[in-house]
Amino acid sequence: MGSELKDYLRLKEEEWEDMCIRCGGCCGAFDDPCEHLCKDGNGKYYCDIYLHRFGRRRTVSGEVFDCVPVKKILDRHWKNDFLCAYKQYRPFPWFKLK
């Protein structure tokens, strides 16, 4: 892969990540949160193992789940998902991310 393409893809990934408003909803903040979900001093959520988050995880109550990229669950519903910036960006099931 050429360096221009790598730079482009890195930029697009950063733009995608920057869309998140850190509401924590996709990580269960309004229900049974992931045990790695933390809240900062500004009321924003973050994952304390973010770079290694994917795979088998547990909620605070002990439920086991698979952490996956948010792109893979945008078609699902979670409590207060209307707050999710990604869902606002992709509000219709027939709209595909490019």
Gaussian input, Z-matrix of N, CA and C with variables (Angstrom, degrees):
# hf/3-21g

backbone

0 1
 N
 C     1     B1
 C     2     B2     1     A1
 N     3     B3     2     A2     1     D1
 C     4     B4     3     A3     2     D2
 C     5     B5     4     A4     3     D3
 N     6     B6     5     A5     4     D4
 C     7     B7     6     A6     5     D5
 C     8     B8     7     A7     6     D6
 N     9     B9     8     A8     7     D7
 C    10    B10     9     A9     8     D8
 C    11    B11    10    A10     9     D9
 N    12    B12    11    A11    10    D10
 C    13    B13    12    A12    11    D11
 C    14    B14    13    A13    12    D12
 N    15    B15    14    A14    13    D13
 C    16    B16    15    A15    14    D14
 C    17    B17    16    A16    15    D15
 N    18    B18    17    A17    16    D16
 C    19    B19    18    A18    17    D17
 C    20    B20    19    A19    18    D18
 N    21    B21    20    A20    19    D19
 C    22    B22    21    A21    20    D20
 C    23    B23    22    A22    21    D21
 N    24    B24    23    A23    22    D22
 C    25    B25    24    A24    23    D23
 C    26    B26    25    A25    24    D24
 N    27    B27    26    A26    25    D25
 C    28    B28    27    A27    26    D26
 C    29    B29    28    A28    27    D27
 N    30    B30    29    A29    28    D28
 C    31    B31    30    A30    29    D29
 C    32    B32    31    A31    30    D30
 N    33    B33    32    A32    31    D31
 C    34    B34    33    A33    32    D32
 C    35    B35    34    A34    33    D33
 N    36    B36    35    A35    34    D34
 C    37    B37    36    A36    35    D35
 C    38    B38    37    A37    36    D36
 N    39    B39    38    A38    37    D37
 C    40    B40    39    A39    38    D38
 C    41    B41    40    A40    39    D39
 N    42    B42    41    A41    40    D40
 C    43    B43    42    A42    41    D41
 C    44    B44    43    A43    42    D42
 N    45    B45    44    A44    43    D43
 C    46    B46    45    A45    44    D44
 C    47    B47    46    A46    45    D45
 N    48    B48    47    A47    46    D46
 C    49    B49    48    A48    47    D47
 C    50    B50    49    A49    48    D48
 N    51    B51    50    A50    49    D49
 C    52    B52    51    A51    50    D50
 C    53    B53    52    A52    51    D51
 N    54    B54    53    A53    52    D52
 C    55    B55    54    A54    53    D53
 C    56    B56    55    A55    54    D54
 N    57    B57    56    A56    55    D55
 C    58    B58    57    A57    56    D56
 C    59    B59    58    A58    57    D57
 N    60    B60    59    A59    58    D58
 C    61    B61    60    A60    59    D59
 C    62    B62    61    A61    60    D60
 N    63    B63    62    A62    61    D61
 C    64    B64    63    A63    62    D62
 C    65    B65    64    A64    63    D63
 N    66    B66    65    A65    64    D64
 C    67    B67    66    A66    65    D65
 C    68    B68    67    A67    66    D66
 N    69    B69    68    A68    67    D67
 C    70    B70    69    A69    68    D68
 C    71    B71    70    A70    69    D69
 N    72    B72    71    A71    70    D70
 C    73    B73    72    A72    71    D71
 C    74    B74    73    A73    72    D72
 N    75    B75    74    A74    73    D73
 C    76    B76    75    A75    74    D74
 C    77    B77    76    A76    75    D75
 N    78    B78    77    A77    76    D76
 C    79    B79    78    A78    77    D77
 C    80    B80    79    A79    78    D78
 N    81    B81    80    A80    79    D79
 C    82    B82    81    A81    80    D80
 C    83    B83    82    A82    81    D81
 N    84    B84    83    A83    82    D82
 C    85    B85    84    A84    83    D83
 C    86    B86    85    A85    84    D84
 N    87    B87    86    A86    85    D85
 C    88    B88    87    A87    86    D86
 C    89    B89    88    A88    87    D87
 N    90    B90    89    A89    88    D88
 C    91    B91    90    A90    89    D89
 C    92    B92    91    A91    90    D90
 N    93    B93    92    A92    91    D91
 C    94    B94    93    A93    92    D92
 C    95    B95    94    A94    93    D93
 N    96    B96    95    A95    94    D94
 C    97    B97    96    A96    95    D95
 C    98    B98    97    A97    96    D96
 N    99    B99    98    A98    97    D97
 C   100   B100    99    A99    98    D98
 C   101   B101   100   A100    99    D99
 N   102   B102   101   A101   100   D100
 C   103   B103   102   A102   101   D101
 C   104   B104   103   A103   102   D102
 N   105   B105   104   A104   103   D103
 C   106   B106   105   A105   104   D104
 C   107   B107   106   A106   105   D105
 N   108   B108   107   A107   106   D106
 C   109   B109   108   A108   107   D107
 C   110   B110   109   A109   108   D108
 N   111   B111   110   A110   109   D109
 C   112   B112   111   A111   110   D110
 C   113   B113   112   A112   111   D111
 N   114   B114   113   A113   112   D112
 C   115   B115   114   A114   113   D113
 C   116   B116   115   A115   114   D114
 N   117   B117   116   A116   115   D115
 C   118   B118   117   A117   116   D116
 C   119   B119   118   A118   117   D117
 N   120   B120   119   A119   118   D118
 C   121   B121   120   A120   119   D119
 C   122   B122   121   A121   120   D120
 N   123   B123   122   A122   121   D121
 C   124   B124   123   A123   122   D122
 C   125   B125   124   A124   123   D123
 N   126   B126   125   A125   124   D124
 C   127   B127   126   A126   125   D125
 C   128   B128   127   A127   126   D126
 N   129   B129   128   A128   127   D127
 C   130   B130   129   A129   128   D128
 C   131   B131   130   A130   129   D129
 N   132   B132   131   A131   130   D130
 C   133   B133   132   A132   131   D131
 C   134   B134   133   A133   132   D132
 N   135   B135   134   A134   133   D133
 C   136   B136   135   A135   134   D134
 C   137   B137   136   A136   135   D135
 N   138   B138   137   A137   136   D136
 C   139   B139   138   A138   137   D137
 C   140   B140   139   A139   138   D138
 N   141   B141   140   A140   139   D139
 C   142   B142   141   A141   140   D140
 C   143   B143   142   A142   141   D141
 N   144   B144   143   A143   142   D142
 C   145   B145   144   A144   143   D143
 C   146   B146   145   A145   144   D144
 N   147   B147   146   A146   145   D145
 C   148   B148   147   A147   146   D146
 C   149   B149   148   A148   147   D147
 N   150   B150   149   A149   148   D148
 C   151   B151   150   A150   149   D149
 C   152   B152   151   A151   150   D150
 N   153   B153   152   A152   151   D151
 C   154   B154   153   A153   152   D152
 C   155   B155   154   A154   153   D153
 N   156   B156   155   A155   154   D154
 C   157   B157   156   A156   155   D155
 C   158   B158   157   A157   156   D156
 N   159   B159   158   A158   157   D157
 C   160   B160   159   A159   158   D158
 C   161   B161   160   A160   159   D159
 N   162   B162   161   A161   160   D160
 C   163   B163   162   A162   161   D161
 C   164   B164   163   A163   162   D162
 N   165   B165   164   A164   163   D163
 C   166   B166   165   A165   164   D164
 C   167   B167   166   A166   165   D165
 N   168   B168   167   A167   166   D166
 C   169   B169   168   A168   167   D167
 C   170   B170   169   A169   168   D168
 N   171   B171   170   A170   169   D169
 C   172   B172   171   A171   170   D170
 C   173   B173   172   A172   171   D171
 N   174   B174   173   A173   172   D172
 C   175   B175   174   A174   173   D173
 C   176   B176   175   A175   174   D174
 N   177   B177   176   A176   175   D175
 C   178   B178   177   A177   176   D176
 C   179   B179   178   A178   177   D177
 N   180   B180   179   A179   178   D178
 C   181   B181   180   A180   179   D179
 C   182   B182   181   A181   180   D180
 N   183   B183   182   A182   181   D181
 C   184   B184   183   A183   182   D182
 C   185   B185   184   A184   183   D183
 N   186   B186   185   A185   184   D184
 C   187   B187   186   A186   185   D185
 C   188   B188   187   A187   186   D186
 N   189   B189   188   A188   187   D187
 C   190   B190   189   A189   188   D188
 C   191   B191   190   A190   189   D189
 N   192   B192   191   A191   190   D190
 C   193   B193   192   A192   191   D191
 C   194   B194   193   A193   192   D192
 N   195   B195   194   A194   193   D193
 C   196   B196   195   A195   194   D194
 C   197   B197   196   A196   195   D195
 N   198   B198   197   A197   196   D196
 C   199   B199   198   A198   197   D197
 C   200   B200   199   A199   198   D198
 N   201   B201   200   A200   199   D199
 C   202   B202   201   A201   200   D200
 C   203   B203   202   A202   201   D201
 N   204   B204   203   A203   202   D202
 C   205   B205   204   A204   203   D203
 C   206   B206   205   A205   204   D204
 N   207   B207   206   A206   205   D205
 C   208   B208   207   A207   206   D206
 C   209   B209   208   A208   207   D207
 N   210   B210   209   A209   208   D208
 C   211   B211   210   A210   209   D209
 C   212   B212   211   A211   210   D210
 N   213   B213   212   A212   211   D211
 C   214   B214   213   A213   212   D212
 C   215   B215   214   A214   213   D213
 N   216   B216   215   A215   214   D214
 C   217   B217   216   A216   215   D215
 C   218   B218   217   A217   216   D216
 N   219   B219   218   A218   217   D217
 C   220   B220   219   A219   218   D218
 C   221   B221   220   A220   219   D219
 N   222   B222   221   A221   220   D220
 C   223   B223   222   A222   221   D221
 C   224   B224   223   A223   222   D222
 N   225   B225   224   A224   223   D223
 C   226   B226   225   A225   224   D224
 C   227   B227   226   A226   225   D225
 N   228   B228   227   A227   226   D226
 C   229   B229   228   A228   227   D227
 C   230   B230   229   A229   228   D228
 N   231   B231   230   A230   229   D229
 C   232   B232   231   A231   230   D230
 C   233   B233   232   A232   231   D231
 N   234   B234   233   A233   232   D232
 C   235   B235   234   A234   233   D233
 C   236   B236   235   A235   234   D234
 N   237   B237   236   A236   235   D235
 C   238   B238   237   A237   236   D236
 C   239   B239   238   A238   237   D237
 N   240   B240   239   A239   238   D238
 C   241   B241   240   A240   239   D239
 C   242   B242   241   A241   240   D240
 N   243   B243   242   A242   241   D241
 C   244   B244   243   A243   242   D242
 C   245   B245   244   A244   243   D243
 N   246   B246   245   A245   244   D244
 C   247   B247   246   A246   245   D245
 C   248   B248   247   A247   246   D246
 N   249   B249   248   A248   247   D247
 C   250   B250   249   A249   248   D248
 C   251   B251   250   A250   249   D249
 N   252   B252   251   A251   250   D250
 C   253   B253   252   A252   251   D251
 C   254   B254   253   A253   252   D252
 N   255   B255   254   A254   253   D253
 C   256   B256   255   A255   254   D254
 C   257   B257   256   A256   255   D255
 N   258   B258   257   A257   256   D256
 C   259   B259   258   A258   257   D257
 C   260   B260   259   A259   258   D258
 N   261   B261   260   A260   259   D259
 C   262   B262   261   A261   260   D260
 C   263   B263   262   A262   261   D261
 N   264   B264   263   A263   262   D262
 C   265   B265   264   A264   263   D263
 C   266   B266   265   A265   264   D264
 N   267   B267   266   A266   265   D265
 C   268   B268   267   A267   266   D266
 C   269   B269   268   A268   267   D267
 N   270   B270   269   A269   268   D268
 C   271   B271   270   A270   269   D269
 C   272   B272   271   A271   270   D270
 N   273   B273   272   A272   271   D271
 C   274   B274   273   A273   272   D272
 C   275   B275   274   A274   273   D273
 N   276   B276   275   A275   274   D274
 C   277   B277   276   A276   275   D275
 C   278   B278   277   A277   276   D276
 N   279   B279   278   A278   277   D277
 C   280   B280   279   A279   278   D278
 C   281   B281   280   A280   279   D279
 N   282   B282   281   A281   280   D280
 C   283   B283   282   A282   281   D281
 C   284   B284   283   A283   282   D282
 N   285   B285   284   A284   283   D283
 C   286   B286   285   A285   284   D284
 C   287   B287   286   A286   285   D285
 N   288   B288   287   A287   286   D286
 C   289   B289   288   A288   287   D287
 C   290   B290   289   A289   288   D288
 N   291   B291   290   A290   289   D289
 C   292   B292   291   A291   290   D290
 C   293   B293   292   A292   291   D291

   B1=1.4474
   B2=1.5319
   B3=1.3327
   B4=1.4550
   B5=1.5116
   B6=1.3255
   B7=1.4604
   B8=1.5283
   B9=1.3313
   B10=1.4680
   B11=1.5188
   B12=1.3250
   B13=1.4608
   B14=1.5302
   B15=1.3210
   B16=1.4674
   B17=1.5250
   B18=1.3210
   B19=1.4686
   B20=1.5217
   B21=1.3322
   B22=1.4651
   B23=1.5318
   B24=1.3206
   B25=1.4636
   B26=1.5250
   B27=1.3279
   B28=1.4552
   B29=1.5328
   B30=1.3303
   B31=1.4651
   B32=1.5261
   B33=1.3228
   B34=1.4683
   B35=1.5213
   B36=1.3243
   B37=1.4686
   B38=1.5319
   B39=1.3230
   B40=1.4616
   B41=1.5286
   B42=1.3328
   B43=1.4668
   B44=1.5254
   B45=1.3286
   B46=1.4674
   B47=1.5217
   B48=1.3232
   B49=1.4627
   B50=1.5301
   B51=1.3222
   B52=1.4677
   B53=1.5213
   B54=1.3409
   B55=1.4656
   B56=1.5232
   B57=1.3147
   B58=1.4593
   B59=1.5235
   B60=1.3247
   B61=1.4702
   B62=1.5278
   B63=1.3220
   B64=1.4629
   B65=1.5299
   B66=1.3417
   B67=1.4682
   B68=1.5305
   B69=1.3250
   B70=1.4577
   B71=1.5088
   B72=1.3211
   B73=1.4582
   B74=1.5158
   B75=1.3146
   B76=1.4626
   B77=1.5235
   B78=1.3224
   B79=1.4659
   B80=1.5226
   B81=1.3431
   B82=1.4525
   B83=1.5146
   B84=1.3216
   B85=1.4671
   B86=1.5284
   B87=1.3174
   B88=1.4641
   B89=1.5204
   B90=1.3249
   B91=1.4570
   B92=1.5303
   B93=1.3048
   B94=1.4629
   B95=1.5271
   B96=1.3350
   B97=1.4645
   B98=1.5234
   B99=1.3116
   B100=1.4561
   B101=1.5296
   B102=1.3051
   B103=1.4578
   B104=1.5324
   B105=1.3207
   B106=1.4637
   B107=1.5274
   B108=1.3245
   B109=1.4632
   B110=1.5236
   B111=1.3193
   B112=1.4644
   B113=1.5258
   B114=1.3236
   B115=1.4575
   B116=1.5258
   B117=1.3468
   B118=1.4552
   B119=1.5260
   B120=1.3049
   B121=1.4575
   B122=1.5121
   B123=1.3291
   B124=1.4654
   B125=1.5211
   B126=1.3270
   B127=1.4559
   B128=1.5151
   B129=1.3243
   B130=1.4671
   B131=1.5169
   B132=1.3296
   B133=1.4547
   B134=1.5218
   B135=1.3259
   B136=1.4547
   B137=1.5246
   B138=1.3201
   B139=1.4613
   B140=1.5231
   B141=1.3165
   B142=1.4620
   B143=1.5302
   B144=1.3343
   B145=1.4712
   B146=1.5308
   B147=1.3145
   B148=1.4693
   B149=1.5276
   B150=1.2960
   B151=1.4670
   B152=1.5238
   B153=1.3283
   B154=1.4730
   B155=1.5224
   B156=1.3308
   B157=1.4635
   B158=1.5185
   B159=1.3060
   B160=1.4668
   B161=1.5205
   B162=1.3281
   B163=1.4572
   B164=1.5114
   B165=1.3196
   B166=1.4637
   B167=1.5282
   B168=1.3352
   B169=1.4698
   B170=1.5245
   B171=1.3406
   B172=1.4651
   B173=1.5238
   B174=1.3222
   B175=1.4559
   B176=1.5227
   B177=1.3258
   B178=1.4595
   B179=1.5330
   B180=1.3300
   B181=1.4735
   B182=1.5310
   B183=1.3407
   B184=1.4634
   B185=1.5100
   B186=1.3380
   B187=1.4706
   B188=1.5250
   B189=1.3282
   B190=1.4648
   B191=1.5240
   B192=1.3281
   B193=1.4644
   B194=1.5210
   B195=1.3168
   B196=1.4594
   B197=1.5157
   B198=1.3147
   B199=1.4581
   B200=1.5271
   B201=1.3171
   B202=1.4617
   B203=1.5258
   B204=1.3278
   B205=1.4689
   B206=1.5259
   B207=1.3203
   B208=1.4649
   B209=1.5298
   B210=1.3146
   B211=1.4669
   B212=1.5323
   B213=1.3283
   B214=1.4639
   B215=1.5218
   B216=1.3348
   B217=1.4695
   B218=1.5255
   B219=1.3107
   B220=1.4645
   B221=1.5211
   B222=1.3141
   B223=1.4602
   B224=1.5291
   B225=1.3159
   B226=1.4669
   B227=1.5286
   B228=1.3070
   B229=1.4651
   B230=1.5262
   B231=1.3113
   B232=1.4527
   B233=1.5221
   B234=1.3173
   B235=1.4627
   B236=1.5337
   B237=1.3349
   B238=1.4678
   B239=1.5291
   B240=1.3292
   B241=1.4685
   B242=1.5273
   B243=1.3136
   B244=1.4643
   B245=1.5256
   B246=1.3309
   B247=1.4598
   B248=1.5314
   B249=1.2940
   B250=1.4666
   B251=1.5289
   B252=1.3182
   B253=1.4703
   B254=1.5224
   B255=1.3170
   B256=1.4637
   B257=1.5244
   B258=1.3205
   B259=1.4670
   B260=1.5230
   B261=1.3173
   B262=1.4609
   B263=1.5202
   B264=1.3231
   B265=1.4563
   B266=1.5150
   B267=1.3235
   B268=1.4699
   B269=1.5317
   B270=1.3322
   B271=1.4582
   B272=1.5329
   B273=1.3217
   B274=1.4549
   B275=1.5251
   B276=1.3353
   B277=1.4635
   B278=1.5236
   B279=1.2997
   B280=1.4687
   B281=1.5303
   B282=1.3425
   B283=1.4585
   B284=1.5196
   B285=1.3121
   B286=1.4611
   B287=1.5163
   B288=1.3413
   B289=1.4558
   B290=1.5246
   B291=1.2898
   B292=1.4705
   B293=1.5000
   A1=107.60
   A2=116.32
   A3=121.21
   A4=112.63
   A5=115.56
   A6=119.88
   A7=112.03
   A8=117.85
   A9=119.87
   A10=110.84
   A11=115.94
   A12=120.11
   A13=110.43
   A14=117.09
   A15=120.39
   A16=110.89
   A17=116.56
   A18=120.59
   A19=110.88
   A20=116.56
   A21=121.54
   A22=110.44
   A23=116.38
   A24=120.57
   A25=111.54
   A26=117.30
   A27=120.82
   A28=110.53
   A29=116.53
   A30=121.38
   A31=110.93
   A32=117.10
   A33=120.77
   A34=111.61
   A35=117.03
   A36=120.60
   A37=110.09
   A38=117.48
   A39=120.99
   A40=110.96
   A41=116.95
   A42=120.45
   A43=110.20
   A44=116.93
   A45=121.87
   A46=109.94
   A47=117.23
   A48=121.71
   A49=111.28
   A50=116.87
   A51=121.39
   A52=113.10
   A53=117.44
   A54=120.30
   A55=112.20
   A56=116.46
   A57=121.27
   A58=110.47
   A59=116.13
   A60=120.73
   A61=111.69
   A62=116.14
   A63=123.32
   A64=112.96
   A65=115.02
   A66=119.10
   A67=111.25
   A68=117.95
   A69=122.32
   A70=114.98
   A71=117.40
   A72=120.56
   A73=114.36
   A74=117.62
   A75=120.34
   A76=111.54
   A77=117.13
   A78=122.54
   A79=111.82
   A80=116.46
   A81=121.53
   A82=116.24
   A83=118.65
   A84=121.25
   A85=113.47
   A86=118.04
   A87=121.89
   A88=112.67
   A89=116.15
   A90=119.90
   A91=109.47
   A92=117.08
   A93=123.98
   A94=106.88
   A95=117.74
   A96=120.19
   A97=114.64
   A98=113.74
   A99=121.41
   A100=107.90
   A101=116.77
   A102=120.60
   A103=112.31
   A104=118.04
   A105=121.89
   A106=112.73
   A107=117.20
   A108=120.66
   A109=109.34
   A110=115.83
   A111=122.11
   A112=109.06
   A113=115.68
   A114=121.33
   A115=108.46
   A116=115.97
   A117=119.28
   A118=110.66
   A119=117.55
   A120=122.91
   A121=114.55
   A122=117.27
   A123=121.82
   A124=112.69
   A125=117.01
   A126=120.63
   A127=114.10
   A128=118.00
   A129=122.69
   A130=108.49
   A131=115.92
   A132=121.29
   A133=110.80
   A134=114.26
   A135=120.76
   A136=108.73
   A137=115.60
   A138=122.52
   A139=108.23
   A140=117.22
   A141=118.95
   A142=113.42
   A143=117.47
   A144=121.39
   A145=110.08
   A146=116.97
   A147=122.81
   A148=114.37
   A149=118.34
   A150=120.40
   A151=112.67
   A152=117.37
   A153=122.24
   A154=111.29
   A155=117.67
   A156=122.13
   A157=114.85
   A158=118.78
   A159=120.50
   A160=111.66
   A161=114.07
   A162=120.45
   A163=111.51
   A164=115.93
   A165=123.71
   A166=110.23
   A167=115.47
   A168=122.54
   A169=109.22
   A170=115.86
   A171=122.22
   A172=109.90
   A173=114.26
   A174=120.11
   A175=108.15
   A176=116.07
   A177=121.23
   A178=110.78
   A179=116.98
   A180=120.28
   A181=112.81
   A182=117.24
   A183=120.14
   A184=115.96
   A185=118.15
   A186=120.28
   A187=109.49
   A188=115.82
   A189=121.48
   A190=109.07
   A191=116.14
   A192=121.69
   A193=108.60
   A194=115.92
   A195=121.96
   A196=109.16
   A197=117.67
   A198=121.80
   A199=107.56
   A200=115.36
   A201=121.99
   A202=108.83
   A203=117.62
   A204=119.22
   A205=110.74
   A206=117.10
   A207=121.59
   A208=111.08
   A209=118.35
   A210=121.39
   A211=111.39
   A212=116.39
   A213=120.81
   A214=113.66
   A215=118.02
   A216=119.91
   A217=113.16
   A218=117.75
   A219=119.66
   A220=113.29
   A221=117.57
   A222=120.77
   A223=112.01
   A224=117.67
   A225=122.25
   A226=110.38
   A227=115.39
   A228=121.24
   A229=108.98
   A230=115.97
   A231=122.07
   A232=107.70
   A233=116.77
   A234=121.83
   A235=109.80
   A236=115.89
   A237=124.46
   A238=113.20
   A239=117.12
   A240=119.25
   A241=113.23
   A242=117.02
   A243=119.67
   A244=111.35
   A245=117.86
   A246=122.05
   A247=112.29
   A248=117.61
   A249=123.42
   A250=111.18
   A251=116.00
   A252=121.25
   A253=111.33
   A254=117.57
   A255=120.38
   A256=110.71
   A257=116.66
   A258=119.67
   A259=110.69
   A260=117.60
   A261=120.28
   A262=110.11
   A263=117.12
   A264=122.85
   A265=110.92
   A266=115.52
   A267=122.65
   A268=109.44
   A269=116.92
   A270=119.33
   A271=115.66
   A272=117.90
   A273=119.08
   A274=110.34
   A275=117.72
   A276=120.35
   A277=113.50
   A278=118.20
   A279=119.75
   A280=112.15
   A281=117.49
   A282=121.40
   A283=107.98
   A284=117.11
   A285=121.49
   A286=111.33
   A287=115.75
   A288=119.74
   A289=108.98
   A290=115.29
   A291=118.49
   A292=110.45
   D1=132.35
   D2=-179.73
   D3=-70.85
   D4=157.08
   D5=-177.20
   D6=-65.69
   D7=-32.12
   D8=178.10
   D9=-65.06
   D10=-41.78
   D11=178.56
   D12=-66.13
   D13=-43.13
   D14=177.94
   D15=-59.95
   D16=-43.30
   D17=178.78
   D18=-63.10
   D19=-42.40
   D20=178.98
   D21=-61.74
   D22=-48.06
   D23=-178.95
   D24=-64.36
   D25=-39.10
   D26=177.09
   D27=-63.15
   D28=-42.32
   D29=178.08
   D30=-62.19
   D31=-44.58
   D32=179.06
   D33=-63.60
   D34=-38.93
   D35=177.66
   D36=-65.40
   D37=-40.50
   D38=177.66
   D39=-64.56
   D40=-40.92
   D41=177.19
   D42=-61.57
   D43=-42.87
   D44=178.74
   D45=-61.28
   D46=-49.14
   D47=-179.72
   D48=-60.69
   D49=-38.86
   D50=-178.22
   D51=-67.74
   D52=-18.13
   D53=178.08
   D54=-67.95
   D55=-28.37
   D56=-176.27
   D57=-64.34
   D58=131.12
   D59=178.44
   D60=-97.10
   D61=6.24
   D62=175.83
   D63=61.27
   D64=43.11
   D65=178.12
   D66=-75.19
   D67=-23.33
   D68=178.21
   D69=82.03
   D70=-2.64
   D71=-175.98
   D72=-59.28
   D73=-42.33
   D74=-178.16
   D75=-68.78
   D76=-14.61
   D77=178.17
   D78=-104.62
   D79=11.28
   D80=173.86
   D81=88.83
   D82=15.34
   D83=-176.15
   D84=-55.74
   D85=-28.00
   D86=-176.77
   D87=-100.28
   D88=7.64
   D89=-174.65
   D90=-142.64
   D91=-99.30
   D92=179.02
   D93=-122.76
   D94=89.99
   D95=-170.99
   D96=-69.63
   D97=156.13
   D98=171.29
   D99=-59.72
   D100=143.38
   D101=-179.27
   D102=-65.62
   D103=-13.11
   D104=179.65
   D105=-98.44
   D106=0.92
   D107=179.30
   D108=-80.31
   D109=126.55
   D110=-178.65
   D111=-125.15
   D112=160.44
   D113=179.54
   D114=-119.07
   D115=132.70
   D116=179.57
   D117=-88.05
   D118=-178.92
   D119=-177.55
   D120=-67.72
   D121=-13.98
   D122=179.02
   D123=-99.45
   D124=7.57
   D125=179.55
   D126=82.06
   D127=8.89
   D128=178.43
   D129=-93.94
   D130=148.92
   D131=-179.19
   D132=-97.48
   D133=153.46
   D134=174.62
   D135=-152.24
   D136=160.79
   D137=179.24
   D138=-98.31
   D139=127.94
   D140=-178.31
   D141=-77.65
   D142=-4.14
   D143=174.57
   D144=-128.49
   D145=33.39
   D146=-169.48
   D147=-46.54
   D148=-47.16
   D149=-176.87
   D150=-68.64
   D151=-16.61
   D152=-178.68
   D153=-125.04
   D154=28.20
   D155=-170.10
   D156=-75.92
   D157=-28.59
   D158=-173.21
   D159=-69.33
   D160=143.14
   D161=179.21
   D162=118.53
   D163=-165.89
   D164=-176.14
   D165=-68.67
   D166=125.29
   D167=179.86
   D168=-137.70
   D169=174.41
   D170=178.78
   D171=-127.43
   D172=150.32
   D173=172.07
   D174=-85.99
   D175=172.12
   D176=178.31
   D177=-57.87
   D178=-36.20
   D179=-179.50
   D180=-81.54
   D181=-5.14
   D182=177.46
   D183=102.84
   D184=-1.47
   D185=178.57
   D186=-68.35
   D187=134.63
   D188=179.79
   D189=-90.68
   D190=137.96
   D191=178.05
   D192=-148.72
   D193=167.22
   D194=175.57
   D195=-102.91
   D196=119.45
   D197=174.74
   D198=-77.46
   D199=127.24
   D200=-178.26
   D201=-131.46
   D202=164.28
   D203=175.26
   D204=-58.79
   D205=140.60
   D206=-177.16
   D207=-57.28
   D208=-29.02
   D209=178.14
   D210=-56.03
   D211=-30.08
   D212=-176.90
   D213=-81.29
   D214=-11.67
   D215=-177.57
   D216=-119.98
   D217=8.97
   D218=-178.82
   D219=-62.48
   D220=-20.77
   D221=178.69
   D222=-85.84
   D223=-3.90
   D224=179.39
   D225=-95.86
   D226=167.12
   D227=178.79
   D228=-110.35
   D229=140.05
   D230=169.84
   D231=-139.19
   D232=161.39
   D233=-176.11
   D234=-57.90
   D235=129.25
   D236=179.93
   D237=62.89
   D238=29.48
   D239=-179.01
   D240=-65.41
   D241=-12.17
   D242=176.23
   D243=-65.81
   D244=-18.71
   D245=177.80
   D246=-76.62
   D247=-19.41
   D248=-174.01
   D249=-67.16
   D250=122.49
   D251=178.87
   D252=-63.67
   D253=-33.06
   D254=178.23
   D255=-66.54
   D256=-39.92
   D257=178.62
   D258=-69.38
   D259=-31.85
   D260=176.24
   D261=-69.53
   D262=-33.32
   D263=177.50
   D264=-71.06
   D265=-34.92
   D266=-176.18
   D267=-123.60
   D268=68.48
   D269=-172.06
   D270=-78.93
   D271=-13.05
   D272=-175.28
   D273=-121.24
   D274=139.34
   D275=-176.79
   D276=-63.62
   D277=-22.33
   D278=-179.37
   D279=-87.64
   D280=-4.13
   D281=177.33
   D282=-87.12
   D283=122.68
   D284=-178.22
   D285=-106.08
   D286=138.49
   D287=174.67
   D288=-71.80
   D289=144.31
   D290=179.81
   D291=-107.04

